Structure formats: C-alpha cells, structure tokens
C-alpha cells in the first residue's frame, strides 16, 4: 500500500513538472511582434528624415531608437534600459557595432545640449536601427 502511494505521488509530480514545462515554453514562443506595424512605423521614420530639414535629423534618430526598444520589450528581452536589453540580445544582431553606434548617437542627442547631428549620421543611424529591426524579426 505504501509503495502504491509513493508511486502515485511520484507520477503526479512528474506529470505536473511536464505540464509546467510545456506551459512555460509555450509562453516564451508566443512573443510575436506585429511585423506590419513595425514595418509601417519604420517607413514613417525613414520618410521623416529630410536633408533640407536639420530639425528632422535628431528626431528621427530618437524615434528609430524608441521603435527598436519597443520591439525588444515586445519580444520579452529583459533589462531596465535599452542598453541592457541590447546586451541581452546581442547575439541577434548582424551588425553589433552599427546598432551600438546608433544608440550612442541617440544618447548624445538625449543627454547633450550642444550635439550637432548631420544628415549622414542620422541616415546611417536609421539604417542601423532598421537592420536591427530586421535581425530581431520585427520587420
């Protein structure tokens, strides 16, 4: 009788562990991004960058950075800041230097009052953010 009870409890524990594992794994796999939404947003940002409007240079870099951060959060990448989320997803990027350079430019814009962003810097940063969005499956 005691062996039967031990066997029953062991079976319940094993089945419970298997079910818990399946539930946890299914939640990880369900983090899918709305690719069309990110594609449209990315295109809007690209179209906002205008060579003849220097005021668009900084704003488009900020918006592109924010879009990548939203995608990282949407994927469930852990981290308190975007930099932490980027570090936790570094293996996903085909151009690690490009995304870090673009994010550093964003930080300069956000934290330094006298930063001067050129059209070429903004264009390159947006291209790096777009590549990162592709790498993580957002577009």
TISEPA-542535 format. One record per residue: residue number from 0; residue in three letters; chain; x negated, y, z negated of N, C-alpha, C in turn. Coordinates in steps of 0.001 Angstrom, whole numbers, plus 500000, padded with zeros to 6 digits. Layout:
% TISEPA-542535
vexkol num:NUM | residuo:ALA | cadena:A | n.px:X | n.py:Y | n.pz:Z | ca.px:X | ca.py:Y | ca.pz:Z | c.px:X | c.py:Y | c.pz:Z
...
% end
This chain:
% TISEPA-542535
vexkol num:0 | residuo:UNK | cadena:A | n.px:499188 | n.py:498808 | n.pz:500000 | ca.px:500000 | ca.py:500000 | ca.pz:500000 | c.px:499137 | c.py:501266 | c.pz:500000
vexkol num:1 | residuo:UNK | cadena:A | n.px:498067 | n.py:501279 | n.pz:499163 | ca.px:497183 | ca.py:502439 | ca.pz:499107 | c.px:496457 | c.py:502651 | c.pz:500435
vexkol num:2 | residuo:UNK | cadena:A | n.px:496071 | n.py:501564 | n.pz:501085 | ca.px:495390 | ca.py:501677 | ca.pz:502373 | c.px:496337 | c.py:502244 | c.pz:503419
vexkol num:3 | residuo:UNK | cadena:A | n.px:497590 | n.py:501868 | n.pz:503364 | ca.px:498587 | ca.py:502363 | ca.pz:504305 | c.px:498775 | c.py:503873 | c.pz:504129
vexkol num:4 | residuo:UNK | cadena:A | n.px:498808 | n.py:504350 | n.pz:502902 | ca.px:498956 | ca.py:505772 | ca.pz:502615 | c.px:497730 | c.py:506555 | c.pz:503097
vexkol num:5 | residuo:UNK | cadena:A | n.px:496552 | n.py:506015 | n.pz:502846 | ca.px:495311 | ca.py:506660 | ca.pz:503310 | c.px:495290 | c.py:506721 | c.pz:504833
vexkol num:6 | residuo:UNK | cadena:A | n.px:495664 | n.py:505650 | n.pz:505489 | ca.px:495709 | ca.py:505612 | ca.pz:506948 | c.px:496693 | c.py:506650 | c.pz:507480
vexkol num:7 | residuo:UNK | cadena:A | n.px:497869 | n.py:506734 | n.pz:506860 | ca.px:498894 | ca.py:507691 | ca.pz:507273 | c.px:498400 | c.py:509132 | c.pz:507122
vexkol num:8 | residuo:UNK | cadena:A | n.px:497780 | n.py:509454 | n.pz:505988 | ca.px:497257 | ca.py:510797 | ca.pz:505760 | c.px:496144 | c.py:511146 | c.pz:506738
vexkol num:9 | residuo:UNK | cadena:A | n.px:495277 | n.py:510167 | n.pz:507016 | ca.px:494199 | ca.py:510387 | ca.pz:507976 | c.px:494780 | c.py:510659 | c.pz:509366
vexkol num:10 | residuo:UNK | cadena:A | n.px:495791 | n.py:509922 | n.pz:509757 | ca.px:496432 | ca.py:510110 | ca.pz:511068 | c.px:497072 | c.py:511493 | c.pz:511161
vexkol num:11 | residuo:UNK | cadena:A | n.px:497741 | n.py:511910 | n.pz:510083 | ca.px:498370 | ca.py:513234 | ca.pz:510065 | c.px:497305 | c.py:514322 | c.pz:510194
vexkol num:12 | residuo:UNK | cadena:A | n.px:496199 | n.py:514184 | n.pz:509501 | ca.px:495111 | ca.py:515170 | ca.pz:509583 | c.px:494509 | c.py:515225 | c.pz:510982
vexkol num:13 | residuo:UNK | cadena:A | n.px:494306 | n.py:514080 | n.pz:511584 | ca.px:493724 | ca.py:514035 | ca.pz:512933 | c.px:494670 | c.py:514681 | c.pz:513940
vexkol num:14 | residuo:UNK | cadena:A | n.px:495938 | n.py:514329 | n.pz:513888 | ca.px:496913 | ca.py:514910 | ca.pz:514811 | c.px:497006 | c.py:516422 | c.pz:514587
vexkol num:15 | residuo:UNK | cadena:A | n.px:497010 | n.py:516840 | n.pz:513332 | ca.px:497058 | ca.py:518272 | ca.pz:513028 | c.px:495847 | c.py:519014 | c.pz:513568
vexkol num:16 | residuo:UNK | cadena:A | n.px:494676 | n.py:518433 | n.pz:513426 | ca.px:493449 | ca.py:519064 | ca.pz:513931 | c.px:493478 | c.py:519169 | c.pz:515449
vexkol num:17 | residuo:UNK | cadena:A | n.px:493941 | n.py:518137 | n.pz:516111 | ca.px:494035 | ca.py:518149 | ca.pz:517578 | c.px:495022 | c.py:519223 | c.pz:518025
vexkol num:18 | residuo:UNK | cadena:A | n.px:496166 | n.py:519312 | n.pz:517366 | ca.px:497169 | ca.py:520316 | ca.pz:517739 | c.px:496648 | c.py:521732 | c.pz:517507
vexkol num:19 | residuo:UNK | cadena:A | n.px:495972 | n.py:521947 | n.pz:516399 | ca.px:495403 | ca.py:523262 | ca.pz:516110 | c.px:494375 | c.py:523660 | c.pz:517168
vexkol num:20 | residuo:UNK | cadena:A | n.px:493531 | n.py:522723 | n.pz:517553 | ca.px:492531 | ca.py:522975 | ca.pz:518592 | c.px:493201 | c.py:523342 | c.pz:519910
vexkol num:21 | residuo:UNK | cadena:A | n.px:494234 | n.py:522614 | n.pz:520282 | ca.px:494950 | ca.py:522910 | ca.pz:521529 | c.px:495594 | c.py:524290 | c.pz:521491
vexkol num:22 | residuo:UNK | cadena:A | n.px:496175 | n.py:524646 | n.pz:520373 | ca.px:496809 | ca.py:525959 | ca.pz:520244 | c.px:495782 | c.py:527069 | c.pz:520343
vexkol num:23 | residuo:UNK | cadena:A | n.px:494671 | n.py:526934 | n.pz:519645 | ca.px:493634 | ca.py:527966 | ca.pz:519677 | c.px:493028 | c.py:528109 | c.pz:521063
vexkol num:24 | residuo:UNK | cadena:A | n.px:492780 | n.py:527011 | n.pz:521741 | ca.px:492202 | ca.py:527063 | ca.pz:523084 | c.px:493178 | c.py:527647 | c.pz:524091
vexkol num:25 | residuo:UNK | cadena:A | n.px:494452 | n.py:527370 | n.pz:523941 | ca.px:495427 | ca.py:527921 | ca.pz:524885 | c.px:495543 | c.py:529425 | c.pz:524722
vexkol num:26 | residuo:UNK | cadena:A | n.px:495384 | n.py:529960 | n.pz:523516 | ca.px:495434 | ca.py:531405 | ca.pz:523312 | c.px:494229 | c.py:532081 | c.pz:523944
vexkol num:27 | residuo:UNK | cadena:A | n.px:493055 | n.py:531465 | n.pz:523861 | ca.px:491857 | ca.py:532059 | ca.pz:524472 | c.px:492023 | c.py:532153 | c.pz:525978
vexkol num:28 | residuo:UNK | cadena:A | n.px:492576 | n.py:531134 | n.pz:526582 | ca.px:492730 | ca.py:531102 | ca.pz:528030 | c.px:493852 | c.py:531982 | c.pz:528545
vexkol num:29 | residuo:UNK | cadena:A | n.px:494729 | n.py:532458 | n.pz:527664 | ca.px:495873 | ca.py:533229 | ca.pz:528117 | c.px:495560 | c.py:534715 | c.pz:528262
vexkol num:30 | residuo:UNK | cadena:A | n.px:494358 | n.py:535138 | n.pz:527944 | ca.px:493983 | ca.py:536544 | ca.pz:528054 | c.px:493680 | c.py:536852 | c.pz:529521
vexkol num:31 | residuo:UNK | cadena:A | n.px:494719 | n.py:537224 | n.pz:530234 | ca.px:494560 | ca.py:537565 | ca.pz:531642 | c.px:494879 | c.py:539037 | c.pz:531812
vexkol num:32 | residuo:UNK | cadena:A | n.px:494142 | n.py:539643 | n.pz:532696 | ca.px:494336 | ca.py:541062 | ca.pz:532955 | c.px:495258 | c.py:541253 | c.pz:534146
vexkol num:33 | residuo:UNK | cadena:A | n.px:495950 | n.py:542371 | n.pz:534153 | ca.px:496797 | ca.py:542737 | ca.pz:535277 | c.px:495878 | c.py:543331 | c.pz:536356
vexkol num:34 | residuo:UNK | cadena:A | n.px:495440 | n.py:542493 | n.pz:537258 | ca.px:494449 | ca.py:542885 | ca.pz:538266 | c.px:494951 | c.py:544044 | c.pz:539120
vexkol num:35 | residuo:UNK | cadena:A | n.px:496209 | n.py:544019 | n.pz:539479 | ca.px:496757 | ca.py:545085 | ca.pz:540321 | c.px:496704 | c.py:546433 | c.pz:539588
vexkol num:36 | residuo:UNK | cadena:A | n.px:497031 | n.py:546439 | n.pz:538311 | ca.px:496980 | ca.py:547671 | ca.pz:537516 | c.px:495559 | c.py:548233 | c.pz:537478
vexkol num:37 | residuo:UNK | cadena:A | n.px:494579 | n.py:547372 | n.pz:537244 | ca.px:493194 | ca.py:547843 | ca.pz:537176 | c.px:492688 | c.py:548276 | c.pz:538551
vexkol num:38 | residuo:UNK | cadena:A | n.px:493127 | n.py:547590 | n.pz:539598 | ca.px:492715 | ca.py:547970 | ca.pz:540949 | c.px:493236 | c.py:549363 | c.pz:541290
vexkol num:39 | residuo:UNK | cadena:A | n.px:494500 | n.py:549611 | n.pz:540974 | ca.px:495110 | ca.py:550915 | ca.pz:541255 | c.px:494426 | c.py:552011 | c.pz:540441
vexkol num:40 | residuo:UNK | cadena:A | n.px:494205 | n.py:551760 | n.pz:539153 | ca.px:493547 | ca.py:552761 | ca.pz:538294 | c.px:492136 | c.py:553072 | c.pz:538790
vexkol num:41 | residuo:UNK | cadena:A | n.px:491412 | n.py:552034 | n.pz:539181 | ca.px:490047 | ca.py:552227 | ca.pz:539680 | c.px:490052 | c.py:553069 | c.pz:540953
vexkol num:42 | residuo:UNK | cadena:A | n.px:490979 | n.py:552790 | n.pz:541845 | ca.px:491097 | ca.py:553557 | ca.pz:543090 | c.px:491448 | c.py:555015 | c.pz:542793
vexkol num:43 | residuo:UNK | cadena:A | n.px:492334 | n.py:555235 | n.pz:541826 | ca.px:492682 | ca.py:556611 | ca.pz:541439 | c.px:491445 | c.py:557364 | c.pz:540951
vexkol num:44 | residuo:UNK | cadena:A | n.px:490651 | n.py:556707 | n.pz:540129 | ca.px:489441 | ca.py:557346 | ca.pz:539597 | c.px:488476 | c.py:557664 | c.pz:540735
vexkol num:45 | residuo:UNK | cadena:A | n.px:488274 | n.py:556714 | n.pz:541639 | ca.px:487377 | ca.py:556954 | ca.pz:542779 | c.px:487859 | c.py:558145 | c.pz:543607
vexkol num:46 | residuo:UNK | cadena:A | n.px:489168 | n.py:558253 | n.pz:543796 | ca.px:489730 | ca.py:559344 | ca.pz:544604 | c.px:489676 | c.py:560684 | c.pz:543889
vexkol num:47 | residuo:UNK | cadena:A | n.px:489566 | n.py:560683 | n.pz:542562 | ca.px:489471 | ca.py:561930 | ca.pz:541805 | c.px:488090 | c.py:562571 | c.pz:541917
vexkol num:48 | residuo:UNK | cadena:A | n.px:487082 | n.py:561776 | n.pz:542246 | ca.px:485729 | ca.py:562312 | ca.pz:542380 | c.px:485620 | c.py:563069 | c.pz:543703
vexkol num:49 | residuo:UNK | cadena:A | n.px:485346 | n.py:564353 | n.pz:543606 | ca.px:485246 | ca.py:565199 | ca.pz:544797 | c.px:483938 | c.py:565970 | c.pz:544762
vexkol num:50 | residuo:UNK | cadena:A | n.px:483201 | n.py:565860 | n.pz:545859 | ca.px:481899 | ca.py:566528 | ca.pz:545954 | c.px:482024 | c.py:568036 | c.pz:545746
vexkol num:51 | residuo:UNK | cadena:A | n.px:483122 | n.py:568623 | n.pz:546208 | ca.px:483307 | ca.py:570073 | ca.pz:546117 | c.px:483948 | c.py:570516 | c.pz:544800
vexkol num:52 | residuo:UNK | cadena:A | n.px:484159 | n.py:569585 | n.pz:543860 | ca.px:484744 | ca.py:569915 | ca.pz:542556 | c.px:483855 | c.py:569378 | c.pz:541439
vexkol num:53 | residuo:UNK | cadena:A | n.px:482840 | n.py:570155 | n.pz:541046 | ca.px:481937 | ca.py:569695 | ca.pz:539984 | c.px:482655 | c.py:569324 | c.pz:538686
vexkol num:54 | residuo:UNK | cadena:A | n.px:483810 | n.py:569916 | n.pz:538444 | ca.px:484553 | ca.py:569569 | ca.pz:537236 | c.px:485045 | c.py:568118 | c.pz:537272
vexkol num:55 | residuo:UNK | cadena:A | n.px:485134 | n.py:567533 | n.pz:538449 | ca.px:485594 | ca.py:566140 | ca.pz:538564 | c.px:484492 | c.py:565148 | c.pz:538210
vexkol num:56 | residuo:UNK | cadena:A | n.px:483244 | n.py:565563 | n.pz:538248 | ca.px:482128 | ca.py:564641 | ca.pz:538034 | c.px:482195 | c.py:564000 | c.pz:536645
vexkol num:57 | residuo:UNK | cadena:A | n.px:482286 | n.py:564822 | n.pz:535627 | ca.px:482290 | ca.py:564311 | ca.pz:534261 | c.px:483578 | c.py:563541 | c.pz:533946
vexkol num:58 | residuo:UNK | cadena:A | n.px:484707 | n.py:564081 | n.pz:534385 | ca.px:485983 | ca.py:563463 | ca.pz:534052 | c.px:486109 | c.py:562064 | c.pz:534666
vexkol num:59 | residuo:UNK | cadena:A | n.px:485638 | n.py:561888 | n.pz:535874 | ca.px:485754 | ca.py:560567 | ca.pz:536493 | c.px:484859 | c.py:559544 | c.pz:535797
vexkol num:60 | residuo:UNK | cadena:A | n.px:483693 | n.py:559976 | n.pz:535346 | ca.px:482807 | ca.py:559062 | ca.pz:534607 | c.px:483484 | c.py:558648 | c.pz:533301
vexkol num:61 | residuo:UNK | cadena:A | n.px:484056 | n.py:559606 | n.pz:532590 | ca.px:484752 | ca.py:559298 | ca.pz:531330 | c.px:485918 | c.py:558339 | c.pz:531565
vexkol num:62 | residuo:UNK | cadena:A | n.px:486683 | n.py:558590 | n.pz:532617 | ca.px:487846 | ca.py:557740 | ca.pz:532902 | c.px:487449 | c.py:556330 | c.pz:533336
vexkol num:63 | residuo:UNK | cadena:A | n.px:486390 | n.py:556228 | n.pz:534117 | ca.px:485935 | ca.py:554906 | ca.pz:534559 | c.px:485408 | c.py:554097 | c.pz:533377
vexkol num:64 | residuo:UNK | cadena:A | n.px:484681 | n.py:554736 | n.pz:532503 | ca.px:484176 | ca.py:554072 | ca.pz:531302 | c.px:485340 | c.py:553582 | c.pz:530445
vexkol num:65 | residuo:UNK | cadena:A | n.px:486338 | n.py:554431 | n.pz:530283 | ca.px:487511 | ca.py:554077 | ca.pz:529486 | c.px:488248 | c.py:552880 | c.pz:530099
vexkol num:66 | residuo:UNK | cadena:A | n.px:488320 | n.py:552826 | n.pz:531421 | ca.px:489007 | ca.py:551719 | ca.pz:532096 | c.px:488283 | c.py:550394 | c.pz:531848
vexkol num:67 | residuo:UNK | cadena:A | n.px:486964 | n.py:550409 | n.pz:531920 | ca.px:486193 | ca.py:549194 | ca.pz:531637 | c.px:486401 | c.py:548774 | c.pz:530183
vexkol num:68 | residuo:UNK | cadena:A | n.px:486402 | n.py:549735 | n.pz:529280 | ca.px:486608 | ca.py:549407 | ca.pz:527868 | c.px:487991 | c.py:548796 | c.pz:527646
vexkol num:69 | residuo:UNK | cadena:A | n.px:489008 | n.py:549332 | n.pz:528297 | ca.px:490357 | ca.py:548759 | ca.pz:528184 | c.px:490377 | c.py:547318 | c.pz:528666
vexkol num:70 | residuo:UNK | cadena:A | n.px:489662 | n.py:547047 | n.pz:529751 | ca.px:489607 | ca.py:545681 | ca.pz:530280 | c.px:488904 | c.py:544745 | c.pz:529297
vexkol num:71 | residuo:UNK | cadena:A | n.px:487815 | n.py:545208 | n.pz:528710 | ca.px:487103 | ca.py:544382 | ca.pz:527725 | c.px:487995 | c.py:544067 | c.pz:526533
vexkol num:72 | residuo:UNK | cadena:A | n.px:488714 | n.py:545077 | n.pz:526058 | ca.px:489656 | ca.py:544848 | ca.pz:524964 | c.px:490748 | c.py:543878 | c.pz:525392
vexkol num:73 | residuo:UNK | cadena:A | n.px:491236 | n.py:544057 | n.pz:526611 | ca.px:492286 | ca.py:543190 | ca.pz:527134 | c.px:491851 | c.py:541737 | c.pz:527236
vexkol num:74 | residuo:UNK | cadena:A | n.px:490570 | n.py:541527 | n.pz:527455 | ca.px:490027 | ca.py:540171 | ca.pz:527514 | c.px:489766 | c.py:539594 | c.pz:526127
vexkol num:75 | residuo:UNK | cadena:A | n.px:489916 | n.py:540436 | n.pz:525109 | ca.px:489686 | ca.py:539971 | ca.pz:523748 | c.px:488226 | c.py:539954 | c.pz:523347
vexkol num:76 | residuo:UNK | cadena:A | n.px:487394 | n.py:540735 | n.pz:524049 | ca.px:485981 | ca.py:540825 | ca.pz:523704 | c.px:485867 | c.py:541562 | c.pz:522370
vexkol num:77 | residuo:UNK | cadena:A | n.px:485167 | n.py:540972 | n.pz:521446 | ca.px:485038 | ca.py:541532 | ca.pz:520102 | c.px:484037 | c.py:542685 | c.pz:520070
vexkol num:78 | residuo:UNK | cadena:A | n.px:484270 | n.py:543618 | n.pz:519145 | ca.px:483367 | ca.py:544742 | ca.pz:518938 | c.px:484138 | c.py:545969 | c.pz:518518
vexkol num:79 | residuo:UNK | cadena:A | n.px:483519 | n.py:546772 | n.pz:517671 | ca.px:484161 | ca.py:548005 | ca.pz:517193 | c.px:484032 | c.py:549122 | c.pz:518217
vexkol num:80 | residuo:UNK | cadena:A | n.px:482967 | n.py:549086 | n.pz:519004 | ca.px:482731 | ca.py:550125 | ca.pz:520011 | c.px:482591 | c.py:549466 | c.pz:521377
vexkol num:81 | residuo:UNK | cadena:A | n.px:482629 | n.py:550276 | n.pz:522402 | ca.px:482435 | ca.py:549729 | ca.pz:523742 | c.px:481047 | c.py:549117 | c.pz:523865
vexkol num:82 | residuo:UNK | cadena:A | n.px:480051 | n.py:549764 | n.pz:523286 | ca.px:478692 | ca.py:549220 | ca.pz:523360 | c.px:478642 | c.py:547816 | c.pz:522765
vexkol num:83 | residuo:UNK | cadena:A | n.px:479319 | n.py:547615 | n.pz:521641 | ca.px:479346 | ca.py:546280 | ca.pz:521032 | c.px:480074 | c.py:545291 | c.pz:521937
vexkol num:84 | residuo:UNK | cadena:A | n.px:481188 | n.py:545728 | n.pz:522533 | ca.px:481918 | ca.py:544844 | ca.pz:523445 | c.px:481069 | c.py:544519 | c.pz:524677
vexkol num:85 | residuo:UNK | cadena:A | n.px:480301 | n.py:545496 | n.pz:525159 | ca.px:479422 | ca.py:545242 | ca.pz:526305 | c.px:478335 | c.py:544242 | c.pz:525933
vexkol num:86 | residuo:UNK | cadena:A | n.px:477763 | n.py:544384 | n.pz:524744 | ca.px:476735 | ca.py:543441 | ca.pz:524296 | c.px:477314 | c.py:542039 | c.pz:524173
vexkol num:87 | residuo:UNK | cadena:A | n.px:478552 | n.py:541945 | n.pz:523701 | ca.px:479185 | ca.py:540640 | ca.pz:523526 | c.px:479645 | c.py:540012 | c.pz:524832
vexkol num:88 | residuo:UNK | cadena:A | n.px:479570 | n.py:540769 | n.pz:525911 | ca.px:479979 | ca.py:540235 | ca.pz:527218 | c.px:478875 | c.py:540395 | c.pz:528259
vexkol num:89 | residuo:UNK | cadena:A | n.px:477648 | n.py:540605 | n.pz:527810 | ca.px:476533 | ca.py:540923 | ca.pz:528710 | c.px:476313 | c.py:539852 | c.pz:529780
vexkol num:90 | residuo:UNK | cadena:A | n.px:476617 | n.py:538611 | n.pz:529473 | ca.px:476396 | ca.py:537539 | ca.pz:530452 | c.px:477348 | c.py:537628 | c.pz:531643
vexkol num:91 | residuo:UNK | cadena:A | n.px:478384 | n.py:538424 | n.pz:531549 | ca.px:479360 | ca.py:538539 | ca.pz:532629 | c.px:478920 | c.py:539493 | c.pz:533742
vexkol num:92 | residuo:UNK | cadena:A | n.px:477969 | n.py:540371 | n.pz:533445 | ca.px:477617 | ca.py:541438 | ca.pz:534381 | c.px:476500 | c.py:541029 | c.pz:535337
vexkol num:93 | residuo:UNK | cadena:A | n.px:476719 | n.py:541292 | n.pz:536613 | ca.px:475682 | ca.py:541008 | ca.pz:537604 | c.px:474647 | c.py:542132 | c.pz:537660
vexkol num:94 | residuo:UNK | cadena:A | n.px:475019 | n.py:543324 | n.pz:537192 | ca.px:474103 | ca.py:544469 | ca.pz:537171 | c.px:474130 | c.py:545087 | c.pz:535771
vexkol num:95 | residuo:UNK | cadena:A | n.px:473420 | n.py:544445 | n.pz:534850 | ca.px:473420 | ca.py:544901 | ca.pz:533457 | c.px:472861 | c.py:546306 | c.pz:533310
vexkol num:96 | residuo:UNK | cadena:A | n.px:471793 | n.py:546594 | n.pz:534035 | ca.px:471198 | ca.py:547928 | ca.pz:533939 | c.px:472151 | c.py:548999 | c.pz:534452
vexkol num:97 | residuo:UNK | cadena:A | n.px:472872 | n.py:548687 | n.pz:535507 | ca.px:473805 | ca.py:549655 | ca.pz:536082 | c.px:474913 | c.py:550031 | c.pz:535118
vexkol num:98 | residuo:UNK | cadena:A | n.px:475517 | n.py:549043 | n.pz:534479 | ca.px:476620 | ca.py:549330 | ca.pz:533561 | c.px:476107 | c.py:550060 | c.pz:532318
vexkol num:99 | residuo:UNK | cadena:A | n.px:474918 | n.py:549684 | n.pz:531837 | ca.px:474362 | ca.py:550386 | ca.pz:530669 | c.px:474007 | c.py:551828 | c.pz:531016
vexkol num:100 | residuo:UNK | cadena:A | n.px:473438 | n.py:552052 | n.pz:532188 | ca.px:473100 | ca.py:553412 | ca.pz:532615 | c.px:474365 | c.py:554260 | c.pz:532733
vexkol num:101 | residuo:UNK | cadena:A | n.px:475414 | n.py:553683 | n.pz:533307 | ca.px:476677 | ca.py:554398 | ca.pz:533456 | c.px:477273 | c.py:554723 | c.pz:532084
vexkol num:102 | residuo:UNK | cadena:A | n.px:477227 | n.py:553784 | n.pz:531181 | ca.px:477778 | ca.py:554018 | ca.pz:529843 | c.px:476941 | c.py:555061 | c.pz:529087
vexkol num:103 | residuo:UNK | cadena:A | n.px:475635 | n.py:555052 | n.pz:529277 | ca.px:474788 | ca.py:556073 | ca.pz:528639 | c.px:475119 | c.py:557462 | c.pz:529167
vexkol num:104 | residuo:UNK | cadena:A | n.px:475408 | n.py:557552 | n.pz:530477 | ca.px:475814 | ca.py:558834 | ca.pz:531051 | c.px:477126 | c.py:559292 | c.pz:530409
vexkol num:105 | residuo:UNK | cadena:A | n.px:478049 | n.py:558371 | n.pz:530236 | ca.px:479308 | ca.py:558687 | ca.pz:529563 | c.px:479035 | c.py:559231 | c.pz:528156
vexkol num:106 | residuo:UNK | cadena:A | n.px:478125 | n.py:558598 | n.pz:527438 | ca.px:477805 | ca.py:559053 | ca.pz:526082 | c.px:477196 | c.py:560457 | c.pz:526093
vexkol num:107 | residuo:UNK | cadena:A | n.px:476364 | n.py:560742 | n.pz:527083 | ca.px:475795 | ca.py:562090 | ca.pz:527191 | c.px:476910 | c.py:563110 | c.pz:527412
vexkol num:108 | residuo:UNK | cadena:A | n.px:477837 | n.py:562779 | n.pz:528292 | ca.px:478955 | ca.py:563687 | ca.pz:528578 | c.px:479777 | c.py:563916 | c.pz:527316
vexkol num:109 | residuo:UNK | cadena:A | n.px:480034 | n.py:562855 | n.pz:526579 | ca.px:480901 | ca.py:562937 | ca.pz:525405 | c.px:480234 | c.py:563615 | c.pz:524216
vexkol num:110 | residuo:UNK | cadena:A | n.px:478908 | n.py:563529 | n.pz:524112 | ca.px:478238 | ca.py:563974 | ca.pz:522893 | c.px:477281 | c.py:565151 | c.pz:523058
vexkol num:111 | residuo:UNK | cadena:A | n.px:476968 | n.py:565518 | n.pz:524289 | ca.px:476047 | ca.py:566625 | ca.pz:524513 | c.px:476772 | c.py:567740 | c.pz:525259
vexkol num:112 | residuo:UNK | cadena:A | n.px:476717 | n.py:568924 | n.pz:524724 | ca.px:477471 | ca.py:570032 | ca.pz:525326 | c.px:476816 | c.py:570587 | c.pz:526592
vexkol num:113 | residuo:UNK | cadena:A | n.px:475526 | n.py:570380 | n.pz:526759 | ca.px:474822 | ca.py:571008 | ca.pz:527883 | c.px:474444 | c.py:570023 | c.pz:528991
vexkol num:114 | residuo:UNK | cadena:A | n.px:475094 | n.py:568872 | n.pz:529037 | ca.px:474761 | ca.py:567891 | ca.pz:530065 | c.px:475269 | c.py:568373 | c.pz:531424
vexkol num:115 | residuo:UNK | cadena:A | n.px:474442 | n.py:568168 | n.pz:532451 | ca.px:474796 | ca.py:568561 | ca.pz:533808 | c.px:474818 | c.py:567304 | c.pz:534673
vexkol num:116 | residuo:UNK | cadena:A | n.px:475985 | n.py:566887 | n.pz:535077 | ca.px:476143 | ca.py:565672 | ca.pz:535879 | c.px:476253 | c.py:566067 | c.pz:537344
vexkol num:117 | residuo:UNK | cadena:A | n.px:475459 | n.py:565414 | n.pz:538168 | ca.px:475517 | ca.py:565668 | ca.pz:539599 | c.px:476549 | c.py:564748 | c.pz:540253
vexkol num:118 | residuo:UNK | cadena:A | n.px:476920 | n.py:565092 | n.pz:541459 | ca.px:477853 | ca.py:564250 | ca.pz:542214 | c.px:477278 | c.py:562846 | c.pz:542381
vexkol num:119 | residuo:UNK | cadena:A | n.px:476008 | n.py:562782 | n.pz:542698 | ca.px:475356 | ca.py:561486 | ca.pz:542933 | c.px:475333 | c.py:560632 | c.pz:541668
vexkol num:120 | residuo:UNK | cadena:A | n.px:475070 | n.py:561240 | n.pz:540510 | ca.px:475091 | ca.py:560498 | ca.pz:539249 | c.px:476496 | c.py:559954 | c.pz:538966
vexkol num:121 | residuo:UNK | cadena:A | n.px:477496 | n.py:560790 | n.pz:539182 | ca.px:478878 | ca.py:560363 | ca.pz:538941 | c.px:479264 | c.py:559245 | c.pz:539902
vexkol num:122 | residuo:UNK | cadena:A | n.px:478904 | n.py:559390 | n.pz:541171 | ca.px:479232 | ca.py:558378 | ca.pz:542168 | c.px:478584 | c.py:557044 | c.pz:541814
vexkol num:123 | residuo:UNK | cadena:A | n.px:477332 | n.py:557074 | n.pz:541396 | ca.px:476620 | ca.py:555848 | ca.pz:541027 | c.px:477229 | c.py:555215 | c.pz:539785
vexkol num:124 | residuo:UNK | cadena:A | n.px:477579 | n.py:556036 | n.pz:538799 | ca.px:478195 | ca.py:555515 | ca.pz:537574 | c.px:479530 | c.py:554847 | c.pz:537886
vexkol num:125 | residuo:UNK | cadena:A | n.px:480332 | n.py:555493 | n.pz:538712 | ca.px:481634 | ca.py:554919 | ca.pz:539058 | c.px:481449 | c.py:553607 | c.pz:539817
vexkol num:126 | residuo:UNK | cadena:A | n.px:480460 | n.py:553543 | n.pz:540685 | ca.px:480178 | ca.py:552293 | ca.pz:541400 | c.px:479770 | c.py:551193 | c.pz:540417
vexkol num:127 | residuo:UNK | cadena:A | n.px:479001 | n.py:551544 | n.pz:539401 | ca.px:478590 | ca.py:550558 | ca.pz:538391 | c.px:479776 | c.py:550093 | c.pz:537545
vexkol num:128 | residuo:UNK | cadena:A | n.px:480639 | n.py:551022 | n.pz:537191 | ca.px:481832 | ca.py:550642 | ca.pz:536427 | c.px:482732 | c.py:549741 | c.pz:537271
vexkol num:129 | residuo:UNK | cadena:A | n.px:482854 | n.py:550063 | n.pz:538563 | ca.px:483686 | ca.py:549240 | ca.pz:539449 | c.px:483112 | c.py:547831 | c.pz:539570
vexkol num:130 | residuo:UNK | cadena:A | n.px:481803 | n.py:547735 | n.pz:539697 | ca.px:481141 | ca.py:546430 | ca.pz:539770 | c.px:481384 | c.py:545632 | c.pz:538489
vexkol num:131 | residuo:UNK | cadena:A | n.px:481326 | n.py:546311 | n.pz:537350 | ca.px:481594 | ca.py:545645 | ca.pz:536065 | c.px:483038 | c.py:545136 | c.pz:536012
vexkol num:132 | residuo:UNK | cadena:A | n.px:483973 | n.py:545935 | n.pz:536497 | ca.px:485377 | ca.py:545509 | ca.pz:536546 | c.px:485539 | c.py:544250 | c.pz:537409
vexkol num:133 | residuo:UNK | cadena:A | n.px:484819 | n.py:544214 | n.pz:538518 | ca.px:484850 | ca.py:543017 | ca.pz:539371 | c.px:484242 | c.py:541823 | c.pz:538638
vexkol num:134 | residuo:UNK | cadena:A | n.px:483117 | n.py:542062 | n.pz:537978 | ca.px:482407 | ca.py:540979 | ca.pz:537279 | c.px:483269 | c.py:540332 | c.pz:536185
vexkol num:135 | residuo:UNK | cadena:A | n.px:484065 | n.py:541155 | n.pz:535497 | ca.px:484863 | ca.py:540608 | ca.pz:534399 | c.px:486245 | c.py:540144 | c.pz:534856
vexkol num:136 | residuo:UNK | cadena:A | n.px:486517 | n.py:540274 | n.pz:536142 | ca.px:487777 | ca.py:539776 | ca.pz:536682 | c.px:488951 | c.py:540723 | c.pz:536568
vexkol num:137 | residuo:UNK | cadena:A | n.px:488673 | n.py:542006 | n.pz:536332 | ca.px:489760 | ca.py:542983 | ca.pz:536215 | c.px:490251 | c.py:543450 | c.pz:537580
vexkol num:138 | residuo:UNK | cadena:A | n.px:489357 | n.py:543440 | n.pz:538573 | ca.px:489752 | ca.py:543803 | ca.pz:539942 | c.px:489193 | c.py:542790 | c.pz:540913
% end
